[in-house]
Amino acid sequence: MDVAGEGCKREAPWKKMSKEELEHQYSPSRWVVRRGPEEALKTYLQMGNHATQRARASRRSLLDVPYGDGEGEKLDIYFPKEASEALPFLVFFHGGYWQSGSKDTSAFMVSPLTEEGVAVVIVAYDLAPKGDAGALDRMVDQVTQSITFVQTRYPGNQGIYLCGHSAGAHLAAMMLLADWTKRGVTPNLKGFFLVSGIYDLEPLMHTSENARLLTTLEDAQRNSPQWRLETAPMPPKDPACHILVIVGQHDSPEFHRQSREFYQTLRQGGWRASLDELHDVDHFEILWNLTRKDFALTQIILKTIFQESW
């Protein structure tokens, strides 16, 4: 379902919220509908572990491949049975508010995608559990380097598709602003799947979990694709590249607003973008259901990669 609604710009609702309400809006586990917050997080981790173990046991893979010199700069590559360099690649960035999460528990989509001929890359990046200054800039740089690595290693690829969840969707979205000339290679980016993401980081400056990570407004704005595309619009590098902004029905109103406004900014800037709300899933179910080939988002990803309508 494509959700329209490009309206007039008004003051962001979060600026009128109390600190308590803002904390509530940006705490995804408080919005789950079928289990308690702790059980949802536990289930999410268990399913990620199981999916990754299954993928490593059943798929040809290259694990802990260094894409840079740093200790945390590693990625895993999972291949279809019919392996070839001329494959589409989906590159995934996990969430966890830039402070938690791991590639080693994030291979949710590997089995259904590799079964259909898509290579899947799961990227690790240096987390910032203590919220050290400059951490987000380093993460953005690492994500840029990981994509450069995939393009350089597999130059005959049939398209690179970026997928990120939550904070990972933010990192993927920042690649719309990347200056690839500095890397000496232009990746063959064909699509973005931005799942339950955050694109304006300013509200997070006022939440306890992220206040240390975003100490100044300049930090937040520099790392906000929403703010940067609004204040300095840039045309798409490839007008055919499809950006899918996706949110779960049971994500919080603020996550819905972030997705809707980022979609609107993209459309106004001439990008090929769509906004989809997935029925009856929360912030965590929207990802762990990617283990299923018949899940709506799995089908959207496959049909986008293989250029079929849905």
Disulfide bonds with the S-S distance in Angstrom:
none
